[in-house]
Amino acid sequence: MMTGLTRRYLVAAALMMAVAFGGAMSKATAEDVTLTVWSHEADELGKVAFRELAARNLEKSHPGLHVKITWYEKNPLIAALKTALPAGQGPDAFYVEPDQTEYITSGYVIPLDTLVNWTTIQDWARKVWMVDGKTYGLPQEGYTNEIYYNKSLLKRFGVTLPANAQFTQSEFFGLVTKARAAGVTPIAQGVGDRPFPGAYILGEALLRKLGPDDYRNLFTGKLSFQDARVVAVFTWVKTLVDAGAYPKNFMTLKLGESHYYFYRKPGALMLPMGSWYTGRAFVPEDKGGQPKDFPLGLMQFPAMDGGACNECKTGGIGASFAINAASKHKELAAEYLNAMSTPEMGKRWIETIYLQTAVKVDVKEFSGPYASYFKELLERQKGAKYFIGMPRNLITGQCKDTFEQVMNAGFPGGLLPVDRALQTMNQACYKG
Amino acid sequence: MLRTFYNSVHTVRPHGVLEYVGLRNFAELVRVDPVFWKAVGNTAIFAIAGTTADVVGGLLLALSLFSRPPFAKFLRVVWFTPVLMSYVVVGIIWVWIYDFDWGFANLVLRWLHLGALTRSWLGDPSTALASVLVTHIWKWLGFNMIIFLAALYALPGEVLGAAELDNCSGVAKLVHIIVPMLRPTIVNLLVLSFIGKMMIFDLVWVMTGGGPLWSTETVSTYVYKRAFDWNTFDLGYPSAIAVLWFGIIIAFVVMMTRLLRPRDRLEF
């Protein structure tokens, strides 16, 4: 028969074992936490290093946590998310861009308002991700649309950039014809693997001609593509296309290849691109980067005759991150997002990726090999009125598909006359 | 597959909520979706022209090898190699071949002083579909060739020998003896090739993504776009496309096998 003392010993031993096992179990749980992140931009070394650094920093401050980032190209990432999220699976946090509104409307991402530290994020950037008063994405990358150009070629053609770095319609057309006559491709652009680059010139021209309100109206179905101002812009762009503005392999030239085409072989005068140009260009030459001595310049998109807002330019948010509504580690996921958004990381973003960021950063002086580039980039922002978002951020469904086929590819590719392009866009987008 | 049928009569809302819509997806598809009909037209051209070229070309290659020309083994390996390559690799190679500036196709034309004929083969709606089709035929011709070659070697030697004794010409032997005896093989390859081309996706996706201006859009690429590129998680409409197309393929396969089925059993 068990004595009272023995029973007490046994109870004490059991309690000690329970505490010991419990401790071991809770420790094991902490050690087992793996935060999964799916990210695009596998081919942009600077961004890969940046996000991996944030992951390692978070692991250091959270012993037992492992952050596993899976790197994708954009289309495979979208396809993977489209199947994983409805199945209640997918990563804890993932890369998104502002045109991917379906995650919000479908409830697959959670509001981040109380989870994320917003004091380090620019207010205008946060607004891009706000729907019905809630914020669904943490913006990381800021960008503006610019025309990159080869300064030596411009000089060779005897053309001087105006003080405001903005040519008029006719001057820009003259530049295109001069380049083509000299056997140089005026604009190195291709749509082989992206649904938007072909519409840079057309889209920015429409923004300047219409002004921000009517530009928004055009892409939200409230303004007809038969509007006289829209017709005038399409007609002008058609003259550029007919003058040979784009390369002959425009339809199959891929985004990465268009960079190479511009600064390496065969070389081109201009490359309209988001300021995330740097992600591909400012990498070592043996990895496809821009030659160190390349005479890179930045100019504004041309002013439109009678333009409502020639000082307008597109700014936007690119890379952003959201948290899966089905995640079991939402707070840890938010901490990862915070880890990428500290002022120190924001500074690092600018200094290593040479690109604007949504993080509040107080950088007054630039150093390093690309300091002059960054100064010129900021110079091009002076006096600008920003329209936040690309046309693709405003459209969905059939309108988006038609935009990709017509404004991005068919029209600048010289496959459609003005009237047919306008008619096709109107049928797909105009709700009036 | 059953899920696809089920989804096709529903609108799939987020979090798996299904709203029954009956045949509405099918009605919309048939009545008001111009891209679907464009895709149907392209796929039909692809399937008919591609299947014919595949089978006829495969038979001709097999016959040429059957006649034991010099380097027959080498040619057999060369012609069969593309079959072993993935669509992605084949697609990338041929995008290079078709490139306007440095592509092999245009380089040859320029070398032949036929520069006026150079073009962006995949960027021109009038040539894009044909260019993809050529690539697809290049990839699959070797497969048909091997099947035909095996069938040719299985033909009874005494029948072919008897034809030669009767002074039967090569063409007559081909038309009246070889082709009839190969009929089951031809039918099988026609059906297999037809099904494959009606479902073509990978190669088109890699080479053109359905462009330019929907000129290479196929039913499969359109299903993918509706499912993954339209800012929606609704799989109902793309499922309706898939179900309708499945029905059409089954109908054509049944029709083809019935039409091409031998009336009398050939005995040898």
Boltz contact constraints between the chains, C-beta under 6 A:
constraints:
  - contact:
      token1: [A, 79]
      token2: [B, 228]
      max_distance: 6.0
  - contact:
      token1: [A, 82]
      token2: [B, 228]
      max_distance: 6.0
  - contact:
      token1: [A, 86]
      token2: [B, 233]
      max_distance: 6.0
  - contact:
      token1: [A, 102]
      token2: [B, 231]
      max_distance: 6.0
  - contact:
      token1: [A, 102]
      token2: [B, 232]
      max_distance: 6.0
  - contact:
      token1: [A, 106]
      token2: [B, 14]
      max_distance: 6.0
  - contact:
      token1: [A, 106]
      token2: [B, 233]
      max_distance: 6.0
  - contact:
      token1: [A, 107]
      token2: [B, 14]
      max_distance: 6.0
  - contact:
      token1: [A, 248]
      token2: [B, 100]
      max_distance: 6.0
  - contact:
      token1: [A, 248]
      token2: [B, 120]
      max_distance: 6.0
  - contact:
      token1: [A, 249]
      token2: [B, 99]
      max_distance: 6.0
  - contact:
      token1: [A, 249]
      token2: [B, 100]
      max_distance: 6.0
  - contact:
      token1: [A, 249]
      token2: [B, 101]
      max_distance: 6.0
  - contact:
      token1: [A, 249]
      token2: [B, 120]
      max_distance: 6.0
  - contact:
      token1: [A, 251]
      token2: [B, 120]
      max_distance: 6.0
  - contact:
      token1: [A, 251]
      token2: [B, 123]
      max_distance: 6.0
  - contact:
      token1: [A, 251]
      token2: [B, 212]
      max_distance: 6.0
  - contact:
      token1: [A, 252]
      token2: [B, 95]
      max_distance: 6.0
  - contact:
      token1: [A, 252]
      token2: [B, 122]
      max_distance: 6.0
  - contact:
      token1: [A, 252]
      token2: [B, 123]
      max_distance: 6.0
  - contact:
      token1: [A, 396]
      token2: [B, 231]
      max_distance: 6.0
  - contact:
      token1: [A, 397]
      token2: [B, 230]
      max_distance: 6.0
  - contact:
      token1: [A, 405]
      token2: [B, 213]
      max_distance: 6.0
  - contact:
      token1: [A, 409]
      token2: [B, 211]
      max_distance: 6.0
  - contact:
      token1: [A, 409]
      token2: [B, 212]
      max_distance: 6.0
  - contact:
      token1: [A, 410]
      token2: [B, 212]
      max_distance: 6.0
  - contact:
      token1: [A, 410]
      token2: [B, 213]
      max_distance: 6.0
  - contact:
      token1: [A, 415]
      token2: [B, 212]
      max_distance: 6.0
  - contact:
      token1: [A, 415]
      token2: [B, 213]
      max_distance: 6.0
